[in-house]
Amino acid sequence: MNFTSSCYKCGGEMRCSLYSWLNSGITLIGACLECGYFCYMKETQLSIDEVNSHRSNYELKPLNELRALEGGNRENKLPTIDEFIGSDPNYTSDMTTKDYIRGIR
Protein backbone atom coordinates (compact mmCIF):
# COMPACT_ATOMS: atom_id res chain seq x y z
CA MET A 1 0.00 0.00 0.00
CA ASN A 2 1.39 3.40 -0.99
CA PHE A 3 0.56 6.64 0.80
CA THR A 4 1.96 10.10 1.43
CA SER A 5 2.76 11.69 4.76
CA SER A 6 4.55 14.73 6.15
CA CYS A 7 8.25 14.24 6.81
CA TYR A 8 8.86 14.69 10.53
CA LYS A 9 12.39 15.99 9.79
CA CYS A 10 11.52 18.87 7.42
CA GLY A 11 7.73 18.84 6.98
CA GLY A 12 8.03 18.03 3.26
CA GLU A 13 6.19 15.37 1.28
CA MET A 14 7.12 11.82 2.26
CA ARG A 15 6.23 8.88 0.00
CA CYS A 16 5.69 5.67 1.93
CA SER A 17 4.94 1.99 1.28
CA LEU A 18 3.52 -0.47 3.77
CA TYR A 19 3.36 -4.15 2.96
CA SER A 20 3.19 -7.62 4.43
CA TRP A 21 4.51 -10.88 2.96
CA LEU A 22 2.75 -13.97 4.31
CA ASN A 23 4.14 -14.57 7.83
CA SER A 24 7.19 -12.29 7.55
CA GLY A 25 5.61 -9.35 9.38
CA ILE A 26 5.02 -5.76 8.33
CA THR A 27 7.54 -3.61 6.45
CA LEU A 28 7.31 0.19 6.18
CA ILE A 29 9.54 2.24 3.88
CA GLY A 30 9.45 6.03 3.52
CA ALA A 31 11.44 8.63 1.58
CA CYS A 32 11.11 12.41 1.78
CA LEU A 33 11.12 14.02 -1.66
CA GLU A 34 12.39 17.32 -0.26
CA CYS A 35 15.17 16.68 2.30
CA GLY A 36 16.06 13.10 1.31
CA TYR A 37 15.30 11.55 4.70
CA PHE A 38 14.79 7.77 4.35
CA CYS A 39 13.37 5.35 6.89
CA TYR A 40 12.89 1.59 6.90
CA MET A 41 11.12 -0.45 9.55
CA LYS A 42 10.57 -4.19 9.51
CA GLU A 43 8.67 -6.22 12.05
CA THR A 44 10.50 -9.49 12.72
CA GLN A 45 11.71 -11.73 15.56
CA LEU A 46 15.29 -12.12 16.74
CA SER A 47 16.78 -15.60 17.14
CA ILE A 48 17.49 -16.97 20.62
CA ASP A 49 21.23 -16.32 20.04
CA GLU A 50 20.58 -12.69 19.06
CA VAL A 51 18.36 -12.12 22.11
CA ASN A 52 20.94 -13.68 24.43
CA SER A 53 23.69 -11.55 22.91
CA HIS A 54 21.67 -8.41 23.72
CA ARG A 55 20.83 -9.76 27.20
CA SER A 56 24.55 -10.23 27.95
CA ASN A 57 25.10 -6.50 27.30
CA TYR A 58 22.77 -5.83 30.26
CA GLU A 59 24.24 -8.59 32.43
CA LEU A 60 21.01 -10.62 32.18
CA LYS A 61 21.01 -14.41 32.28
CA PRO A 62 20.59 -16.11 28.90
CA LEU A 63 17.24 -17.60 27.94
CA ASN A 64 16.72 -21.23 26.99
CA GLU A 65 13.82 -20.36 24.71
CA LEU A 66 11.91 -17.33 23.48
CA ARG A 67 8.37 -16.50 24.49
CA ALA A 68 5.83 -17.20 21.78
CA LEU A 69 4.84 -14.19 19.71
CA GLU A 70 1.17 -13.41 19.94
CA GLY A 71 -0.83 -11.22 17.58
CA GLY A 72 -3.20 -9.87 20.23
CA ASN A 73 -1.50 -6.47 20.55
CA ARG A 74 -0.49 -6.20 16.90
CA GLU A 75 -3.58 -4.19 15.96
CA ASN A 76 -2.66 -1.50 18.50
CA LYS A 77 0.84 -1.07 17.02
CA LEU A 78 -0.26 -0.48 13.42
CA PRO A 79 -1.56 2.88 12.21
CA THR A 80 -5.30 3.21 11.94
CA ILE A 81 -6.94 3.45 8.54
CA ASP A 82 -7.70 7.13 9.21
CA GLU A 83 -3.96 7.81 9.64
CA PHE A 84 -3.29 6.87 6.02
CA ILE A 85 -3.93 10.35 4.65
CA GLY A 86 -3.24 10.37 0.92
CA SER A 87 -3.59 6.60 0.51
CA ASP A 88 -3.95 5.30 -3.02
CA PRO A 89 -6.91 2.87 -3.14
CA ASN A 90 -6.00 1.93 -6.72
CA TYR A 91 -2.75 0.38 -5.47
CA THR A 92 -4.70 -2.37 -3.71
CA SER A 93 -6.28 -3.64 -6.96
CA ASP A 94 -10.02 -4.19 -6.60
CA MET A 95 -9.94 -3.80 -2.80
CA THR A 96 -10.60 -0.53 -1.01
CA THR A 97 -7.78 0.77 1.17
CA LYS A 98 -9.91 0.02 4.23
CA ASP A 99 -10.40 -3.64 3.18
CA TYR A 100 -6.71 -3.98 2.32
CA ILE A 101 -5.60 -2.76 5.77
CA ARG A 102 -8.06 -5.07 7.48
CA GLY A 103 -6.70 -7.93 5.37
CA ILE A 104 -3.10 -7.47 6.50
CA ARG A 105 -4.02 -7.07 10.15
N, C-alpha and C positions, 0 to 999 in steps of 0.2 A: 504494500500500500504506500503510495506516495502522498506527501502533503507538504505544505509550507508552514513555516513558523518564524518568529522573530529571533534573531541571534541574540543570545544573552551576553555576548561579548561586546557587540557594537550596535545592536538594534536593527541591523540590516535584514535582508530576506535570506532565510535559511531553507534549503531544499532537503527534505528528509525522506527516508524509506524505512518502513517497518515491515518485517516479514518473519515467518515461522516455517521451518522445514521439519515436517513430521515430529519426531520427539527431540529435536535438537535445541529447543528453546526459542526465545525471541531474540531477534537481532535488530538494532536500530542504528542507522547511519545518517549523519547530517553534515551538510557543507554550506557555509555562508558564502553567498555570491558577491559579498561586498568586502569583507575583511579576510576571507580565506580560512576562517576557523573551521576545523573538521573534528567531528566526534564519532566514535564507534563504541557501541555497547552490545555485548552479547551475554545472554543468560545461559549459564552452563553449570556444571558441577565439577569441582576439583576431585582428583583422585585421593585415596587415603594417604599416599606418600606426600602429595602436595600439601594436604591439610596438616599432616604431622610436621612437615618442614616449617610451615608457618607457626605451628604451635610451639616448636622448639625455640623460635625467636622470642617468645613470651614466657619461656621457662615453664610451659605446660606439659603435662605427661602426654605421651602419644596415645592415639586412639587405636583400638583393634579393628573397629569398623565404623563407617559413617552412619549417621541417622538417615532414615529414608526420607527422600524429598516428597513433600505432599503439595498438592495443587490448591489446597483450601485458601491460602492467602494470596495466590497469584493474581486474582482479579483485582485486589486492592493495590497491587504494585503497578499495573498497567494504566496508561492514561484512559480517561473516559472517552466515549465517542464524541462528546461535546468539545473535548480539548483538541480534536483534530480539525482545527480551523484551516480552511483551504484544501481539504482532502479532495482527491480526484476520484469520484465514484466510477468513472469509466475504466480506471486501472484494475478494478476488481471484476472485470468481465461483466457477466449479466447480474452480478450481486450488487446490492447497494452497499455503501461503505459501512452502514450500521450492521448489516448481515455478515459482512466480511469480518469485522472486528469480533462479533459474537462467535463466529466460526473458529477463530484462532484462540479464543479464550478457552 
